[in-house]
């Protein structure tokens, strides 16, 4: 009940800014539209592999929409700001685990962004580009599991970025570096199989393909549910790392300026 309350509070807080978030939606939709137009232009002279022009448009539309679930979440789950203000000391004193506390709050924001950002953006692309929906119901289930796992991985990664603020005066470079890796290794703009072989192999050694590429290919019918085992593996590993990081944090807390 506590975690549900934390999530619902975060969801309700975002509802107060729906008007401002519409501007974000328009900007995000414009970027996705430009990316799709690039692939439409390339598709006139190139077959674009197994995807085809319409398949690549669907690929871009889906990845652009789900960025709000798998990538655009709170910087460090808000922990760097808590460190600067000293709030982190009170958070650690609460009778609730820091990781689960921050995670529950972030799930509320992710739920909001899925309903008010991802779905509207994808619906716009759906009608604008006449996109196809999956033919099989099981595809929706696997896509949901893939996106849920991707969101959880992103939460874990941002949590680790957040707790690093306890030992450095500036952790934003980790946040933006993480975004750069998402653009490069998660298959955001280019499917992973089109990357140089060495870079594709490097990508699959990281959790990044499970943030975007795996859910997208499952939704488009170019991948199977077997890829979700990788999501599960990285989810377990990231959970262990987050718990270990929290244990270290509880042993020694250094608040900036105090």
Buried (B, 14 or more C-beta within 10 A) or exposed (E): EEBEEBBBEBBEEBEEEEEEBEEBBEEBBEEBBEBBEEBBEEBEEEEBEEBEBBBBBBBBBBBBBBBBBBBBBBBBBBBBBBBBBEBBEEBBEEEEBBBBBBBBBBBBBBBBBBEBBBBBBBEBBBEBBEBEEBEEEEBEEBBEBBBBBBBBBBBBBBBBBBBBBBEEEEBEEBBEEBBEBBBBBBBBBBBBBEBEEEEBEBBBEEBBBBBBBBBBBBBBBBBEBEBBEBBEEBBEEBBEBBEEBBEEBEEEEEBBEE
